[in-house]
Structure formats: C-alpha cells, structure tokens
C-alpha cells in the first residue's frame, strides 16, 4: 500500500512540474490547442492502471513524456496510476465509494463490478451528443463494432469511449521454417499436410541432439493455452458460442466436438504431441520450444520480436527460423480465436466534474494522425531521429529500452490503448515485413463469434466447473483429458459430459445466452 501511495504521489508531482514548465514558457500562458481555451490550457486528471509496466510504476518528477503529452495536446495532463489486477480493482472500488473522481477514468466496462450501479445512478456523463460534435477522429478511427459493445453503450447512448488493444486479432500458428526446409516440405495448408509434417518430425532428429524422440510436431501447453488448434477445423471450438437451432450454445457440447477429440487422440497416440500436454506449464512450455522440442505452436504475432522470431531465442540452434502461418484447412472450416471487440479498456467521464467536452476533445486529439507519432515513436531527438525525411527508431536504444520506457509512451499514457503495433511502429521495427504479414494472417485466423459483446453469464458465475472452454478444473477439460489419454471411451464420456454440464447449470446458461442474443440483436 505504501509503494502504491509513493507511486501516485510521484506521478502527481510529475504532472505539477509539467504544468509549471508549460505555463512558464515565454512568461505567458499558452492557448490550448485541443481545448481552444482563451485563459490557458485546462487541467485534465486521468486515472489509470500502471499495468505492471516498470516505467509507470516508477514515474519520476518532471517526467518528459507527461510534459510532452501536455505540450502536444494543449491540456495540463495529470496522470494518476493505480495498481494492477486485484489491486486496481480494490483501489477503484475505494475511489468510487469516496466520490473523489477525476475527469476521465479507465475501467473495463461502464457496468464494471468495480463501480456497481454507477451507470444507473447517473455517475457517468452521456457522451453521445459531445462525441457527435467534437469526436470526429473517434468516430472515424474506432471500429463501429466497438461502439456497439455493452461495455460502452446502453439504450442507444454512449457512456464510454473505447481504448483498443494493439490488433483486432493476434493469434497465429508458429512453425519451424528451418525444419520444413530441412525436410524438403512446403508450409502445410490442410489438416493432412499438418499430419504429414508431424510424422516427418517424429521420424527425424530435427534438433540434431542425437535423440530422435524428444521432438514433437505440435508442442502443447497445459489447459490447451496457446494450443487450441484442430477444433474449428472440425466445426466446433470449445470456447466459442454458436447459434444453433435458434439457441446460443457453446462449441464444447456440439456433436462436431467428437470429431475434434478423436483427432486429438490420434495426435496423442501417434506421438505427434508431447505426452505431458496436461501438465506442461508456461515456463516449461516456452523453454521446451526454445530447446527445439516443438515443431509447431500457437502464440501472438506481437511476440515475434520478443519471444519467437529471432534465432538468438533458440539457444542450441543458431540457424533456427520460424514462420507465421494460417491454421489448417479442415473438413468443416479453420480458425483459432473467435472475433473480439478489440476493447482494451473504456474511458468514463464523471458527470459532476463537467469536463466531458474537454475529455472528448483531448481523446479526439489523441486519435489524430498528429498524435500518433508520439504514441508510436515518443519524443523527437530523444526516442527517435529523422534522417532523410524518415524516422529512425530502435527498441535497443537506451532511451527506449531502459526501464521499458517505450512501453510508457506507447501503452501506459496512451489514451487510445496499445500503440505497440501502430503503422508508424511497424514501419521502423526489425522484421517489419514479417510482422505485417503475420498481422494479416492473424486476421484470417479469426472465427465467427455469435456471442460477440455477450456479458458474463450470471448462471455460470458460481459454477467454475461449467466454464466454457478448456480452463483448469472444468468438466470439459476433465473429459477431454481422459478420452485423449485413453482412460475413457469417446462416445460415452462425451455424452456423459454434455448431460452433466446441462443438468448442473448449462441449460440455464444456454437460455440466458439465447435471451441475451435475441435482445441484443432485437429478435
């Protein structure tokens, strides 16, 4: 608690110094570029989470990035950082209970459990007419789907402004391209192509350590995290909801799931996947891949330069090379992740402060092309230089690398969300073309999501074992593991699981989900 107070106090000091410096320039108050104020720039107090980012947790007095944000936007920005995860939730609950609210607040939804009842009590300003008048960049740059989200709107009125994650989709299939080249194989496209690759990996000592039995075509992580492949290909992904016969139902109970599980059992029986797949924890999984145990895995394109894409990540294999490819073409489709709303967090504006117009103007500026350069590359001649008319920026430059400074201006104080994959960044980072191609591939790996914008179902909140997907302790994962490892037969185990899931609350969840769907889509 003491550390949190010191962090907040530090950021307050940053803001005050920034304001003093700006107001002192030339001995006169400056006119607000974004706010158009004749009496000098207005102050805007923003409440954020430090999100475990080093720089945000240790912000110092006279911080250059807060000063630059204030200078560019025309507002005196006061950025207050609360904690992360449960700490953020608790601190936000206390703040709302106190009634001492800043001008703009980061939350996960206008109906967040961090401030229950706040929306219905009129705590948040209706931003609809203000955005219409002052938010042209917001309307143009933020996808229409995001505005439809119940995290943002209610009864046709906008009470929140979305901040977006780095990409609309990021999950791709990573494959050892050097292994494909060594085997003389092309990148696999169909399910059968993938099986052929797995068989070849099994027969050859791909990592060259003398043991032909310590490599697996598909390297799987516990709870199938970053491993949910070969499901959509058979017509049903466990964690995705599908509209079937007028009902919204989870993929894990669909009859097509049997075909997917049968395929997974084949992978297990033939040694194409690691036998410790149900206990392979994150650190061991990543280490195994980098030690040359996996020929294929799933992860995000955003991790190409930081985890998977460079030869130096693979300690024992100097010529390691990976490619990002599409998911397999299966008998009933393909894909990895259901479409999402891309909402990273939501800005809400307390009505009592009467600052909604300025907040919207500030956020509209933040979404301008002018502002994008700062949120992508930082401060000119500090974080990047311009040579021959083009920006030169490097993540290894101490100005960007030390204390993860680039994360501060690209993410922590970026009111538009995560700027680490902005076009201006992609134009200057290493492996730019590979990343751009990977982003396109990730978008092509998206599965249709009939439950897009569905809130957490009340009927499942107290039944974690019924959770949709492959989470630890769920009825589905328990059944899946027993069938794949041969402890129970597929047909009877699956039928028993679906009956039990429905009986213990699944039927109620389907009804609640269907009611939501019909109401949301006005059917």
For each residue, the residues with C-beta under 8 A, 3 or more apart:
1: 4 5
2: 5 6
3: 6 7
4: 1 7 8 82 83 87 91
5: 1 2 8 9
6: 2 3 9 10
7: 3 4 10 11 50 57 58 59 81
8: 4 5 11 12 80 81 82
9: 5 6 12 13
10: 6 7 13 14 58 59 60 61
11: 7 8 14 15 59 63 66 78 79 80 81
12: 8 9 15 16 78 80
13: 9 10 16 17 61
14: 10 11 17 18 59 60 61 62 63 66 79
15: 11 12 18 19 66 76 77 78 79
16: 12 13 19 20 78
17: 13 14 20 21 61 62 63 67
18: 14 15 21 22 62 63 66 67 70 76 77
19: 15 16 22 23 43 70 76 78
20: 16 17 23 24
21: 17 18 24 25 62 67
22: 18 19 25 30 41 67 70 71 76
23: 19 20 29 30 40 76
24: 20 21 27
25: 21 22 28 30
26:
27: 24
28: 25
29: 23 39 40 41
30: 22 23 25 40 41 74
31: 36 37 38 40 41 74
32: 35 36 37 40 41 42 74 75
33: 36 72 73 74 365
34: 73 74 75 361 362 364 365
35: 32 41 42 74 75 358 361 362
36: 31 32 33 361
37: 31 32 40 41 42 74
38: 31
39: 29
40: 23 29 30 31 32 37
41: 22 29 30 31 32 35 37 70 74 75 76
42: 32 35 37 75 76 355 358
43: 19 75 76 77 78
44: 75 76 77 78 103 104 355 358 359 362
45: 78 80 102 103 104
46: 77 78 79 80 102 103 104 105 106 415
47: 80 82 95 101 102 104 105 106
48: 56 79 80 81 82 106 412 413
49: 81 82 83 84 88 106
50: 7 53 56 57 81 82 83 84 412
51: 56 84 411 412
52: 57 84 85
53: 50 56 57 404 407 408 411 412
54: 57 58 403 404 407
55: 58 59 403 404 405 407 408 412
56: 48 50 51 53 59 81 407 408 412 413
57: 7 50 52 53 54 81
58: 7 10 54 55 403
59: 7 10 11 14 55 56 63 66 79 81 408
60: 10 14 63
61: 10 13 14 17
62: 14 17 18 21 67
63: 11 14 17 18 59 60 66 67
64: 67 68 379 382
65: 68 69 378 379 405 408 409 413
66: 11 14 15 18 59 63 69 70 77 79 413
67: 17 18 21 22 62 63 64 70 71
68: 64 65 71 72 374 379
69: 65 66 72 73 77 374 413
70: 18 19 22 41 66 67 73 75 76 77
71: 22 67 68
72: 33 68 69 370 371 374
73: 33 34 69 70 77 362 365 366 371
74: 30 31 32 33 34 35 37 41 365
75: 32 34 35 41 42 43 44 70 358 362
76: 15 18 19 22 23 41 42 43 44 70
77: 15 18 43 44 46 66 69 70 73 413
78: 11 12 15 16 19 43 44 45 46 102
79: 11 14 15 46 48 59 66 413
80: 8 11 12 45 46 47 48 102
81: 7 8 11 48 49 50 56 57 59 412
82: 4 8 47 48 49 50 87 88 91 92 95
83: 4 49 50 87 88 90 91
84: 49 50 51 52 87 88
85: 52 88 89
86: 89 90
87: 4 82 83 84 90 91
88: 49 82 83 84 85 91 92
89: 85 86 92 93 113 114
90: 83 86 87 93 94
91: 4 82 83 87 88 94 95
92: 82 88 89 95 96 105 107 112 114 115
93: 89 90 96 97 114 115
94: 90 91 97 98
95: 47 82 91 92 98 100 101
96: 92 93 99 101 114 115 118 123
97: 93 94
98: 94 95
99: 96
100: 95
101: 47 95 96 105 123 350 352 353
102: 45 46 47 78 80 105 350 353
103: 44 45 46 349 350 353 355 358 359
104: 44 45 46 47 347 348 349 355 359 362 363 415
105: 46 47 92 101 102 347 348 349 350
106: 46 47 48 49 163 345 346 347
107: 92 110 112 114 115 160 345 346 347 348
108: 112 114 151 345 346
109: 112 150 151 160 346
110: 107 119 124 150 151 152 153 154 159 160 346 348
111: 119 150 151 154 455
112: 92 107 108 109 115 116
113: 89 116
114: 89 92 93 96 107 108
115: 92 93 96 107 112 118 123
116: 112 113
117: 120 121
118: 96 115 121 123 124
119: 110 111 123 124 154 159
120: 117
121: 117 118
122: 351
123: 96 101 115 118 119 350 351 352
124: 110 118 119 159 160 348 349 350 351
125: 130 159 349 350 351 356
126: 129 157 158 159
127: 130 131 135 158 159 160 161 349 356 360
128: 131 132 156 157 158
129: 126 132 133
130: 125 127 133 134 135 356 357 360
131: 127 128 134 135 138 139 158 161 360
132: 128 129 135 139
133: 129 130
134: 130 131 357 360 361 364
135: 127 130 131 132 138 139 161 360 363 364
136: 139 140 364
137: 140 141 364 365 367 368
138: 131 135 141 142 161 360 363 364 367
139: 131 132 135 136 142
140: 136 137 367
141: 137 138 367 416
142: 138 139 146 147 161 162 164 367
143: 146 147 164 168 342
144: 147 148
145: 148 149 341 342 452
146: 142 143 149 152 162 164 341 342 343
147: 142 143 144 152 153 158 162
148: 144 145 152 153 453
149: 145 146 152 153 162 341 343 453
150: 109 110 111 153 154 453 455 520
151: 108 109 110 111 160 162 341 343 346 453
152: 110 146 147 148 149 158 159 160 161 162 343 346
153: 110 147 148 149 150 156 157 158 159 160
154: 110 111 119 150 157 159
155:
156: 128 153
157: 126 128 153 154
158: 126 127 128 131 147 152 153 161
159: 110 119 124 125 126 127 152 153 154 348
160: 107 109 110 124 127 151 152 153 346 347 348
161: 127 131 135 138 142 152 158 346 347 360 363
162: 142 146 147 149 151 152 341 342 343 344 345 346 347 417
163: 106 343 344 345 346 347 414 415 416 417
164: 142 143 146 342 343 344 416 417 418
165: 170 342 343 344 417 418
166: 170 302 417 418 419 420 421
167: 170 301 302 342 421 439 442
168: 143 340 342 443 446
169: 337 339 340 442 443 445 446
170: 165 166 167 300 301 302 439 442
171: 226 298 299 300 301 336 337 442 445
172: 298 299 300 301 324 325 326 336 438 441 442 445
173: 229 296 297 298 324 325 326 327 336 445
174: 296 297 298 299 308 322 323 324
175: 179 180 187 188 197 295 296 322 323 324 325
176: 179 180 206 294 295 296 320 321 322
177: 180 181 187 321 322 323
178: 181 182 317 319 320 321
179: 175 176 182 183 201 206 295
180: 175 176 177 183 185 186 187 197 323
181: 177 178 184 321
182: 178 179 204 206
183: 179 180 197 200 201 204 206
184: 181
185: 180 188 196 197 200
186: 180 193
187: 175 177 180 323 325
188: 175 185 193 194 196 197 325 328
189: 193 326 328 329
190: 193 194 328 329 330
191: 194 195 230 233 263 328 329 330 331
192: 195 196
193: 186 188 189 190 196 197 328
194: 188 190 191 197 198 217 218 296 328
195: 191 192 198 199 272
196: 185 188 192 193 199 200
197: 175 180 183 185 188 193 194 200 201 217 295 296
198: 194 195 201 202 216 217 218 267 270 272 295 296
199: 195 196 202 203 217 270 272
200: 183 185 196 197 203 204
201: 179 183 197 198 204 206 215 216 217 272 295
202: 198 199 215 216 217 270 271 272
203: 199 200 212
204: 182 183 200 201 212 215
205: 208 209 210 211 212 215
206: 176 179 182 183 201 215 292 295
207: 214 215 291 292 293 316 317
208: 205 292 317
209: 205 214 292 316
210: 205
211: 205 214
212: 203 204 205 215
213: 271
214: 207 209 211 293
215: 201 202 204 205 206 207 212 292 293 294 295
216: 198 201 202 219 271 272 273 274 293 294 295
217: 194 197 198 199 201 202 272 273 295 296
218: 194 198 227 229 267 272 273 294 295 296 297
219: 216 273 274 280 285 288 289 293 294 295 296 297
220: 224 227 273 274 277 280 285 297
221: 224 225 226 227 277 280 281 282 285 297
222: 225 277 278 279 280 281 282 285 472
223: 278 470 471 472 477
224: 220 221 227 228 238 277 470 477
225: 221 222 282 470
226: 171 221 285 297 298 299
227: 218 220 221 224 277 297 298
228: 224 231 237 238 239 298 336 337 470
229: 173 218 233 298 327 328 336
230: 191 233 234 260 263 264 267 328 330
231: 228 234 236 237 238 251 257 260
232: 235 236 237 240 327 330 333 334 335 336 447
233: 191 229 230 260 327 328 329 330 331 332 333 334
234: 230 231 256 257 259 260 263 330 331 332
235: 232 254 256 259 260 330 331 332 333
236: 231 232 240 242 251 252 254 256 257 260
237: 228 231 232 240 251 335 338 447
238: 224 228 231 250 251 252 257 468 469 470 476
239: 228 250 251 252 338 468 469 470
240: 232 236 237 250 251 338 447 449 451
241: 248 249 250 251 338 449 450 451 454 468 513
242: 236 248 249 250 251 254 450
243: 246 247 248 249 450 517
244: 247 249 254
245:
246: 243 514
247: 243 244 510 513 514
248: 241 242 243 450 451 454 510 513 514 516 517
249: 241 242 243 244 253 254 510 513
250: 238 239 240 241 242 253 254 468 506 509
251: 231 236 237 238 239 240 241 242 254 256 257 468
252: 236 238 239 257 468 469 476 501
253: 249 250 257 497 498 501 502 506
254: 235 236 242 244 249 250 251 257
255: 258
256: 234 235 236 251 259 260 332
257: 231 234 236 238 251 252 253 254 260 261 494
258: 255 261 262 490 491 494
259: 234 235 256 262 263 331
260: 230 231 233 234 235 236 256 257 263 264
261: 257 258 264 265 480 483 484 490 494
262: 258 259 265 266 490
263: 191 230 234 259 260 266 267
264: 230 260 261 267 268 273 480 484
265: 261 262 268 269 483 484 486 490
266: 262 263 269 270 272
267: 198 218 230 263 264 270 272 273
268: 264 265 271 272 273 275 277 484 485
269: 265 266 486
270: 198 199 202 266 267
271: 202 213 216 268 275
272: 195 198 199 201 202 216 217 218 266 267 268
273: 216 217 218 219 220 264 267 268 277
274: 216 219 220 277 280 288 293 294
275: 268 271
276: 279 280
277: 220 221 222 224 227 268 273 274 280
278: 222 223 481 485
279: 222 276
280: 219 220 221 222 274 276 277 284 285 288
281: 221 222 284 285
282: 221 222 225 285 286
283: 286 287
284: 280 281 287 288
285: 219 220 221 222 226 280 281 282 288 289 297
286: 282 283 289 290 307
287: 283 284 290 291
288: 219 274 280 284 285 291 293 294
289: 219 285 286 292 293 294 297 308
290: 286 287 313 314 315
291: 207 287 288 314 315 316
292: 206 207 208 209 215 289 314 316 317 320
293: 207 214 215 216 219 274 288 289
294: 176 215 216 218 219 274 288 289 297
295: 175 176 179 197 198 201 206 215 216 217 218 219
296: 173 174 175 176 194 197 198 217 218 219
297: 173 174 218 219 220 221 226 227 285 289 294
298: 171 172 173 174 226 227 228 229 336
299: 171 172 174 226 303 307 308
300: 170 171 172 303 442
301: 167 170 171 172 304 324 435 438 439 441 442
302: 166 167 170 306 420 421
303: 299 300 306 307 308 309
304: 301 307 308 309 324 431 434 435 438
305: 309 310 395 429 430 431 435
306: 302 303
307: 286 299 303 304 313
308: 174 289 299 303 304 313 322
309: 303 304 305 313 322 431 434
310: 305 313 431
311: 314 317 318 319 320 321
312:
313: 290 307 308 309 310 320
314: 290 291 292 311 317 318 320
315: 290 291
316: 207 209 291 292
317: 178 207 208 292 311 314 320
318: 311 314
319: 178 311
320: 176 178 292 311 313 314 317
321: 176 177 178 181 311
322: 174 175 176 177 308 309
323: 174 175 177 180 187
324: 172 173 174 175 301 304 434 437 438 441 442
325: 172 173 175 187 188 441
326: 172 173 189 334 441 444 445
327: 173 229 232 233 334 335 336 445
328: 188 189 190 191 193 194 229 230 233 334
329: 189 190 191 233 334
330: 190 191 230 232 233 234 235 333 334
331: 191 233 234 235 259
332: 233 234 235 256
333: 232 233 235 330 447
334: 232 233 326 327 328 329 330 445
335: 232 237 327 445 446 447
336: 171 172 173 228 229 232 298 327 445 446 447
337: 169 171 228 340 445 446 447
338: 237 239 240 241 446 447 448 449 451 452
339: 169 446 447 448 449 452
340: 168 169 337 343 449 452
341: 145 146 149 151 162 452 453
342: 143 145 146 162 164 165 167 168
343: 146 149 151 152 162 163 164 165 340 346
344: 162 163 164 165 417 418
345: 106 107 108 162 163 417
346: 106 107 108 109 110 151 152 160 161 162 163 343
347: 104 105 106 107 160 161 162 163 359 363 415
348: 104 105 107 110 124 159 160
349: 103 104 105 124 125 127 353 355 356 359 360
350: 101 102 103 105 123 124 125 353
351: 122 123 124 125 354 356
352: 101 123
353: 101 102 103 349 350 356
354: 351
355: 42 44 103 104 349 358 359
356: 125 127 130 349 351 353 359 360
357: 130 134 360 361
358: 35 42 44 75 103 355 361 362
359: 44 103 104 347 349 355 356 362 363
360: 127 130 131 134 135 138 161 349 356 357 363 364
361: 34 35 36 134 357 358 364 365
362: 34 35 44 73 75 104 358 359 365 366 415
363: 104 135 138 161 347 359 360 366 367 415 416
364: 34 134 135 136 137 138 360 361 367 368
365: 33 34 73 74 137 361 362 368 370 371
366: 73 362 363 371 375 414 415 416
367: 137 138 140 141 142 363 364 371 416
368: 137 364 365 371 372
369: 372
370: 72 365 373
371: 72 73 365 366 367 368 374 375 416
372: 368 369 375 376 419 422 424
373: 370 376 377 391 424
374: 68 69 72 371 377 378 379 409
375: 366 371 372 409 410 414 416 419 422
376: 372 373 410 419 422 423 424 425
377: 373 374 380 383 384 391 393 424 425 428
378: 65 374 382 383 384 393 399 400 405 406 409 410
379: 64 65 68 374 382 383 384 409
380: 377 383 384 385 386
381: 384 385
382: 64 378 379 399
383: 377 378 379 380 393 397 399 400 405 406 409
384: 377 378 379 380 381 391 392 393 428
385: 380 381 391 392
386: 380 389 390 391 392
387: 390 392
388:
389: 386
390: 386 387
391: 373 377 384 385 386 424 427 428
392: 384 385 386 387 428
393: 377 378 383 384 397 400 425 428 429
394: 397 400 428
395: 305 400 401 406 429 430
396: 400 401
397: 383 393 394 400 401
398: 401 402
399: 378 382 383 402 405
400: 378 383 393 394 395 396 397 405 406
401: 395 396 397 398 404 405 406
402: 398 399 405
403: 54 55 58
404: 53 54 55 401 407 408
405: 55 65 378 383 399 400 401 402 408 409
406: 378 383 395 400 401 409 410 420
407: 53 54 55 56 404 410 411 412 420
408: 53 55 56 59 65 404 405 411 412 413
409: 65 374 375 378 379 383 405 406 412 413 414 419
410: 375 376 378 406 407 414 418 419 420 422 425
411: 51 53 407 408 414 417 418 419 420
412: 48 50 51 53 55 56 81 407 408 409
413: 48 56 65 66 69 77 79 408 409
414: 163 366 375 409 410 411 417 418 419
415: 46 104 163 347 362 363 366
416: 141 163 164 363 366 367 371 375 419
417: 162 163 164 165 166 344 345 411 414
418: 164 165 166 344 410 411 414 421
419: 166 372 375 376 409 410 411 414 416 422 425
420: 166 302 406 407 410 411 425
421: 166 167 302 418 425 426 435 439
422: 372 375 376 410 419 425 426
423: 376 426 427
424: 372 373 376 377 391 427 428
425: 376 377 393 410 419 420 421 422 428 429
426: 421 422 423 429 432 435 436 439
427: 391 423 424 432
428: 377 384 391 392 393 394 424 425 432
429: 305 393 395 425 426 432 435
430: 305 395
431: 304 305 309 310 434 435
432: 426 427 428 429 435 436
433: 436 437
434: 304 309 324 431 437 438
435: 301 304 305 421 426 429 431 432 438 439
436: 426 432 433 439 440
437: 324 433 434 440 441
438: 172 301 304 324 434 435 441 442
439: 167 170 301 421 426 435 436 442 443
440: 436 437 443 444
441: 172 301 324 325 326 437 438 444 445
442: 167 169 170 171 172 300 301 324 438 439 445 446
443: 168 169 439 440 446
444: 326 440 441
445: 169 171 172 173 326 327 334 335 336 337 441 442
446: 168 169 335 336 337 338 339 442 443
447: 232 237 240 333 335 336 337 338 339
448: 338 339
449: 240 241 338 339 340 452
450: 241 242 243 248 517
451: 240 241 248 338 454 513 517
452: 145 338 339 340 341 449
453: 148 149 150 151 341 520
454: 241 248 451 457 513 516 517 520
455: 111 150 516
456: 460 461
457: 454 460 461 509 512 513 516
458: 461 512
459: 463 505 508 509 511 512
460: 456 457 463 466 467 468 505 509
461: 456 457 458
462:
463: 459 460 466 467 504 505
464: 467 471 473 474
465: 473 474 475 504
466: 460 463 474 475 501 504 505 506 509
467: 460 463 464 471 474
468: 238 239 241 250 251 252 460 476
469: 238 239 252 474 476
470: 223 224 225 228 238 239 474 476 477 480
471: 223 464 467 474 477
472: 222 223 477
473: 464 465 477 478
474: 464 465 466 467 469 470 471 477 478
475: 465 466 478 479 497 500 501 504
476: 238 252 468 469 470 479 480 497 501
477: 223 224 470 471 472 473 474 480 481
478: 473 474 475 481 482
479: 475 476 482 483 488 493 494 496 497
480: 261 264 470 476 477 483 484
481: 278 477 478 484 485 487
482: 478 479 485 487 488 493
483: 261 265 479 480 486 487 488 489 490 493 494
484: 261 264 265 268 480 481
485: 268 278 481 482
486: 265 269 483
487: 481 482 483
488: 479 482 483 492 493
489: 483 492 493
490: 258 261 262 265 483 493 494
491: 258 494 495
492: 488 489 495 496
493: 479 482 483 488 489 490 496 497
494: 257 258 261 479 483 490 491 497 498
495: 491 492 498 499
496: 479 492 493 499 500
497: 253 475 476 479 493 494 500 501
498: 253 494 495 501 502
499: 495 496 502 503
500: 475 496 497 503 504
501: 252 253 466 475 476 497 498 504 505 506
502: 253 498 499 506 507 510
503: 499 500 506 507
504: 463 465 466 475 500 501
505: 459 460 463 466 501 508 509
506: 250 253 466 501 502 503 509 510
507: 502 503 510 511
508: 459 505 511 512
509: 250 457 459 460 466 505 506 512 513
510: 247 248 249 502 506 507 513 514
511: 459 507 508 514 515
512: 457 458 459 508 509 515 516
513: 241 247 248 249 451 454 457 509 510 516 517
514: 246 247 248 510 511 517 518
515: 511 512 518 519
516: 248 454 455 457 512 513 519 520
517: 243 248 450 451 454 513 514 520 521 523
518: 514 515 521 522 523
519: 515 516 522
520: 150 453 454 516 517
521: 517 518
522: 518 519
523: 517 518
